[in-house]
C-alpha cells in the first residue's frame, strides 16, 4: 500500500468511532513490529520520527524504511514528523515525502507559534499534507523537550483562535 495521510485515516476513524495508534519508530525492527501488530489488529497506523531520531540517520532513511514496509502492508500507514522543532525541519520532511507533519511552536510565545504553524500549513496544504501543531504545555517528556507537569492548561478560546488563524488540521493541547 502507498503511504496515506493522517487527514484521511483520522476522518475515517472519527466516523467509525475508533482510535489510531501512533508510534515513534527508530529502526527497521521497530517499523516491522509496529506494522505486524497493526496488520494483526487490521488497524491503520501512524509511524513517527522525532527531531532527535532524525539527527541519528536523517529523514530520507526513516522515510525509505517506512515506505518499503508500507508498500507490503495490508493496512494504511502514515509517515509523521512528530514535534518538528523548526520550519526548516518541517520543510525537509515535506520535501522528503512525509505524509503528516507536526510543528511544535509551543515553546514560543502565542504570536510566534501562530506564525510558524501558519507557515507550515501554507507549505503543506496545497499537497493535502495534514499539519498538527501544539499549544500550551502538554505534560511529560518527548525527546529533549520537557512539557513540564501539565499544570498550564490550554485556554479553549485561545485554541479556537489559534486554529482559525493557522488552519492546522489538529492541535495537541493540555486539558484538565
Rosetta silent file (secondary structure, phi, psi, omega in degrees, C-alpha in Angstrom):
SEQUENCE: XXXXXXXXXXXXXXXXXXXXXXXXXXXXXXXXXXXXXXXXXXXXXXXXXXXXXXXXXXXXXXXXXXXXXXXXXXXXXXXXXXXXXXXXXXXXXXXXXXXXXXXXXXXXXXXXXXXXXXXXXXXXXXXXXXXXXXXXXXXXXXXXXXXXXXXXXXXXXXXXXXXXXXXXXXXXXXXX
SCORE:     score description
SCORE:     0.000 S_00000001
   1 L     0.000  144.774  173.736    0.000    0.000    0.000 S_00000001
   2 L   -72.832  155.390  173.689    1.164    3.568   -0.620 S_00000001
   3 L   -60.304  146.816  178.367    1.646    5.866    2.355 S_00000001
   4 E  -120.036 -178.662 -178.376   -1.511    7.755    3.274 S_00000001
   5 L  -106.394  156.521  175.985   -2.220   10.945    5.208 S_00000001
   6 H   -64.699  -33.546 -179.015   -3.434   11.459    8.764 S_00000001
   7 H   -55.981  -45.705 -178.457   -6.243   13.595    7.377 S_00000001
   8 H   -67.342  -51.759 -173.819   -7.699   10.576    5.566 S_00000001
   9 H   -74.043  -29.611  178.696   -7.322    7.960    8.300 S_00000001
  10 H   -72.610  -34.471  175.492   -8.352   10.247   11.166 S_00000001
  11 H   -63.478  -44.712  178.010  -11.555   11.217    9.330 S_00000001
  12 H   -63.817  -39.212  179.241  -12.359    7.531    8.842 S_00000001
  13 H   -65.921  -40.617  178.806  -11.562    6.813   12.496 S_00000001
  14 H   -63.231  -45.347  179.402  -13.814    9.639   13.661 S_00000001
  15 H   -66.058  -34.728 -178.184  -16.674    8.362   11.504 S_00000001
  16 H   -90.831   -2.163  178.485  -16.052    4.761   12.619 S_00000001
  17 L    59.495   50.773  175.251  -15.588    5.662   16.303 S_00000001
  18 L  -139.631  163.931 -179.210  -12.155    4.094   16.738 S_00000001
  19 L  -100.326  161.985  176.510   -8.652    5.249   17.651 S_00000001
  20 L  -126.054  129.440  178.566   -5.428    5.028   15.660 S_00000001
  21 E   -76.491  143.763  174.394   -2.096    4.263   17.267 S_00000001
  22 E  -125.148  128.307 -173.007    0.921    6.468   16.632 S_00000001
  23 E  -131.124  130.972  173.264    4.351    5.023   17.382 S_00000001
  24 E   -74.650  122.523 -178.538    7.827    6.520   17.370 S_00000001
  25 L  -116.187  129.511 -172.722    9.944    4.155   15.285 S_00000001
  26 L  -117.706   -1.871  176.852   13.701    4.371   15.445 S_00000001
  27 L  -162.510  174.533 -176.438   14.885    1.408   13.385 S_00000001
  28 H   -60.802  -40.356 -178.107   13.823   -1.247   10.909 S_00000001
  29 H   -64.108  -39.132  177.837   12.891   -3.772   13.586 S_00000001
  30 H   -65.572  -42.429  178.327   10.551   -1.301   15.274 S_00000001
  31 H   -59.608  -47.898 -178.860    8.915   -0.466   11.932 S_00000001
  32 H   -63.031  -41.560 -179.182    8.396   -4.139   11.140 S_00000001
  33 H   -65.498  -43.641 -179.223    6.993   -4.896   14.611 S_00000001
  34 H   -64.882  -44.583 -179.896    4.538   -1.981   14.540 S_00000001
  35 H   -66.749  -39.213  177.056    3.258   -2.851   11.072 S_00000001
  36 H   -59.120  -45.423  178.845    2.963   -6.527   12.012 S_00000001
  37 H   -65.130  -41.422  178.931    0.859   -5.594   15.056 S_00000001
  38 H   -62.113  -40.793  178.276   -1.259   -3.168   13.001 S_00000001
  39 H   -66.604  -40.385  178.725   -1.925   -5.893   10.443 S_00000001
  40 H   -60.631  -36.941  179.722   -2.814   -8.365   13.180 S_00000001
  41 H   -89.008   -4.380 -175.284   -5.341   -5.841   14.519 S_00000001
  42 L    52.185   50.093 -174.500   -6.404   -4.812   10.992 S_00000001
  43 L  -128.012  139.104  172.746   -5.821   -1.211   12.056 S_00000001
  44 L   -61.249  160.430 -177.033   -4.292    1.818   10.334 S_00000001
  45 E  -145.971  147.565  175.661   -1.110    3.084   11.936 S_00000001
  46 E  -110.827  119.263  176.156    0.901    6.284   12.235 S_00000001
  47 E   -95.728  132.602 -174.851    4.687    5.856   12.190 S_00000001
  48 E  -124.592  147.383  166.749    6.526    8.789   13.739 S_00000001
  49 E  -126.391  150.935 -178.918   10.031   10.169   13.887 S_00000001
  50 E  -113.840  165.010  179.370   11.161   12.968   16.186 S_00000001
  51 H   -53.634  -39.803 -178.794   13.873   15.583   15.726 S_00000001
  52 H   -70.376  -34.206  176.283   16.354   13.637   17.872 S_00000001
  53 H   -66.609  -41.714 -178.803   15.705   10.427   15.919 S_00000001
  54 H   -62.715  -33.539  177.173   16.136   12.275   12.641 S_00000001
  55 H   -59.436  -31.637 -176.750   19.556   13.538   13.815 S_00000001
  56 H   -66.853  -44.866 -173.976   20.646    9.915   14.011 S_00000001
  57 H  -137.338  -11.126  179.206   20.048    8.900   10.391 S_00000001
  58 L    95.931  154.434 -178.781   18.152   11.604    8.522 S_00000001
  59 H   -60.549  -44.035 -176.499   14.614   11.972    7.217 S_00000001
  60 H   -60.080  -40.641 -179.494   15.253   10.079    3.984 S_00000001
  61 H   -62.008  -49.503 -178.564   16.483    6.978    5.797 S_00000001
  62 H   -67.355  -40.385  177.983   13.427    6.733    8.068 S_00000001
  63 H   -62.121  -45.257 -179.663   11.012    7.545    5.258 S_00000001
  64 H   -60.682  -42.619  179.293   12.541    4.890    2.977 S_00000001
  65 H   -59.444  -49.584 -178.938   12.333    2.311    5.742 S_00000001
  66 H   -70.693  -38.292 -179.407    8.645    3.021    6.425 S_00000001
  67 H   -61.188  -43.015  178.565    7.777    3.403    2.734 S_00000001
  68 H   -63.569  -45.874  179.606    9.102   -0.093    1.939 S_00000001
  69 H   -63.477  -41.224  179.826    7.225   -1.593    4.894 S_00000001
  70 H   -64.621  -35.205 -179.018    4.044    0.290    3.956 S_00000001
  71 H   -63.499  -23.268  179.804    4.243   -0.957    0.363 S_00000001
  72 H  -101.629   -5.694 -175.208    3.904   -4.503    1.699 S_00000001
  73 L   -78.382  152.587  177.925    1.361   -3.706    4.419 S_00000001
  74 L   -99.496    5.456  179.680   -2.286   -4.672    4.313 S_00000001
  75 L  -128.968  156.090  176.940   -3.292   -1.626    6.389 S_00000001
  76 L   -64.920  138.999 -179.087   -2.964    2.129    5.808 S_00000001
  77 E  -129.539  134.485  176.673    0.331    3.609    7.048 S_00000001
  78 E  -111.820  144.532  172.451    1.180    7.286    7.672 S_00000001
  79 E  -110.900  113.217 -170.234    4.694    8.733    7.979 S_00000001
  80 E  -119.352  132.079  168.675    4.564   11.571   10.525 S_00000001
  81 E   -84.727  116.724 -177.971    7.160   14.063   11.739 S_00000001
  82 E   -98.103  133.016  178.476    6.395   14.353   15.454 S_00000001
  83 E    53.996   46.207  174.454    7.258   17.556   17.330 S_00000001
  84 E   -51.967  127.803 -170.077    9.002   19.194   14.374 S_00000001
  85 L   -93.530   -5.488 -179.112   11.248   21.754   16.015 S_00000001
  86 L  -160.121  161.129  174.980   11.615   24.273   13.178 S_00000001
  87 H   -61.295  -38.222 -178.281   10.190   25.395    9.860 S_00000001
  88 H   -61.404  -44.509  179.420   13.365   24.092    8.209 S_00000001
  89 H   -67.117  -42.501  177.600   12.886   20.560    9.581 S_00000001
  90 H   -60.684  -41.218  178.865    9.185   20.570    8.683 S_00000001
  91 H   -64.492  -41.596  177.193   10.103   21.731    5.186 S_00000001
  92 H   -63.267  -42.212  178.726   12.692   18.968    4.809 S_00000001
  93 H   -63.522  -42.628  178.474   10.147   16.356    5.954 S_00000001
  94 H   -60.626  -49.768 -179.170    7.595   17.735    3.497 S_00000001
  95 H   -65.855  -29.988  179.656   10.071   17.688    0.592 S_00000001
  96 H   -71.736  -28.401 -179.975   11.243   14.186    1.541 S_00000001
  97 L   119.092   11.400  174.502    7.700   12.822    1.286 S_00000001
  98 L   -58.813  144.741 -175.817    6.391   12.620    4.844 S_00000001
  99 L  -103.802    8.297  177.415    2.597   12.409    4.730 S_00000001
 100 E  -162.892  138.743 -175.695    1.915   14.217    8.017 S_00000001
 101 E  -136.951  133.042  171.345    3.828   16.938    9.828 S_00000001
 102 E  -109.172  131.358  171.914    3.709   18.349   13.335 S_00000001
 103 E  -111.116  124.509 -176.538    5.228   21.712   14.027 S_00000001
 104 L  -109.028   93.012  176.777    5.769   22.322   17.716 S_00000001
 105 L  -100.710   17.664 -174.242    5.986   26.035   18.387 S_00000001
 106 L   -67.532  -15.420  178.759    4.610   25.652   21.912 S_00000001
 107 L   -88.472    0.361  175.681    7.881   26.779   23.468 S_00000001
 108 L  -102.202  172.786  175.198    7.471   30.157   21.758 S_00000001
 109 L   -71.294  165.712 -174.441    5.009   32.900   22.587 S_00000001
 110 H   -53.225  -49.603 -177.371    1.472   32.688   21.139 S_00000001
 111 H   -65.663  -39.896  177.633    2.068   35.002   18.155 S_00000001
 112 H   -66.807  -37.753  177.391    5.347   33.286   17.179 S_00000001
 113 H   -63.295  -43.520  176.745    3.671   29.897   17.456 S_00000001
 114 H   -60.040  -45.813 -176.926    0.890   31.105   15.143 S_00000001
 115 H   -59.981  -49.627 -177.705    3.438   32.463   12.675 S_00000001
 116 H   -70.249  -37.942 -179.688    5.489   29.255   12.382 S_00000001
 117 H   -65.589  -43.994  178.855    2.424   26.994   12.403 S_00000001
 118 H   -64.023  -36.650  179.546    0.704   29.002    9.655 S_00000001
 119 H   -65.663  -36.803  177.243    3.854   28.954    7.537 S_00000001
 120 H   -69.943  -41.295  176.541    3.972   25.144    7.739 S_00000001
 121 H   -59.694  -46.956 -179.381    0.246   24.922    6.916 S_00000001
 122 H   -59.512  -33.836  178.446    0.727   27.238    3.915 S_00000001
 123 H   -72.971  -43.033 -170.092    3.515   24.978    2.651 S_00000001
 124 H   -87.401  -33.774 -172.556    1.670   21.673    3.177 S_00000001
 125 H   -53.445  -45.122 -178.306   -1.986   22.447    2.463 S_00000001
 126 H   -58.921  -24.783  179.775   -1.725   22.565   -1.374 S_00000001
 127 H   -96.568    0.964  179.622   -0.446   18.962   -1.361 S_00000001
 128 L    77.602   16.174  178.708   -3.049   17.696    1.093 S_00000001
 129 L   -85.183  124.031 -178.852   -0.491   17.040    3.823 S_00000001
 130 E   -73.428  146.399  178.772   -2.065   17.436    7.264 S_00000001
 131 E  -123.123  130.078  173.646   -0.394   19.663    9.831 S_00000001
 132 E  -109.056  145.248  175.857   -0.588   19.238   13.590 S_00000001
 133 E  -130.651  173.699  178.000    0.557   21.943   15.998 S_00000001
 134 E  -128.228  139.399  179.617    0.892   22.237   19.761 S_00000001
 135 E  -132.630  131.182 -176.764   -0.486   24.930   22.012 S_00000001
 136 L    85.720 -168.828 -177.946    0.263   25.227   25.707 S_00000001
 137 L  -116.065  102.327  177.030    2.475   22.862   27.626 S_00000001
 138 L   -76.629  130.106 -175.857    1.453   19.231   27.331 S_00000001
 139 L   -63.536  153.638  177.000    2.815   17.348   30.348 S_00000001
 140 L   108.536 -174.628 -177.548    5.580   14.789   30.030 S_00000001
 141 E  -129.226  132.687  178.209    8.852   14.491   28.186 S_00000001
 142 E  -134.746  123.556 -175.732    9.381   13.897   24.476 S_00000001
 143 L    54.305 -127.686  179.389   12.891   13.769   23.040 S_00000001
 144 L   -95.895    7.384 -177.296   14.774   16.654   24.644 S_00000001
 145 E   -96.948  128.798  177.095   11.591   18.627   25.256 S_00000001
 146 E  -107.754  115.493 -179.120   10.140   18.745   28.743 S_00000001
 147 L   -79.961    4.113  178.977    6.454   19.640   28.738 S_00000001
 148 L    78.421 -158.394 -175.745    6.523   20.301   32.443 S_00000001
 149 L   -93.095    3.022  177.054    3.990   18.966   34.883 S_00000001
 150 L    80.874   11.738 -178.460    0.948   19.668   32.727 S_00000001
 151 L   -80.860  -16.872 -178.202   -0.465   22.355   35.045 S_00000001
 152 L   -90.303   80.204 -176.491   -0.541   25.066   32.351 S_00000001
 153 L   -67.002  151.398  179.273   -3.826   24.084   30.682 S_00000001
 154 L   -78.510  133.911  176.820   -4.686   25.387   27.239 S_00000001
 155 L   -75.818  121.725 -178.294   -7.326   28.105   27.116 S_00000001
 156 H   -57.780  -36.422  179.018  -10.153   26.854   24.827 S_00000001
 157 H   -68.897  -36.522  176.354  -10.764   30.333   23.402 S_00000001
 158 H   -67.430  -38.371  177.777   -7.071   30.694   22.620 S_00000001
 159 H   -62.502  -42.644  178.390   -7.125   27.245   20.968 S_00000001
 160 H   -60.860  -46.951  178.551  -10.083   28.318   18.800 S_00000001
 161 H   -60.941  -42.847 -178.886   -8.270   31.496   17.748 S_00000001
 162 H   -59.028  -48.628 -178.974   -5.095   29.518   17.057 S_00000001
 163 H   -64.359  -42.929  179.735   -6.867   27.054   14.746 S_00000001
 164 H   -62.228  -40.459 -175.676   -8.753   29.830   12.944 S_00000001
 165 H   -80.781  -24.251 -176.471   -5.583   31.865   12.343 S_00000001
 166 H  -103.206  -32.720 -176.365   -3.314   28.963   11.347 S_00000001
 167 L    79.606   16.710  179.724   -5.600   26.496    9.589 S_00000001
 168 L   -61.452  152.268  179.663   -3.953   23.487   11.298 S_00000001
 169 L   -82.021  -31.199  178.726   -5.722   20.144   10.913 S_00000001
 170 E  -149.168  160.311 -173.753   -5.163   19.053   14.509 S_00000001
 171 E  -140.863  124.627  172.991   -3.912   20.550   17.722 S_00000001
 172 E   -86.131  127.098 -178.070   -2.162   18.987   20.716 S_00000001
 173 E  -136.955  162.968  173.631   -3.279   20.751   23.883 S_00000001
 174 L  -100.096  120.933 -179.696   -3.121   20.366   27.660 S_00000001
 175 L  -120.911  156.408 -179.362   -6.589   19.899   29.129 S_00000001
 176 L  -114.069    0.000    0.000   -7.790   19.472   32.688 S_00000001
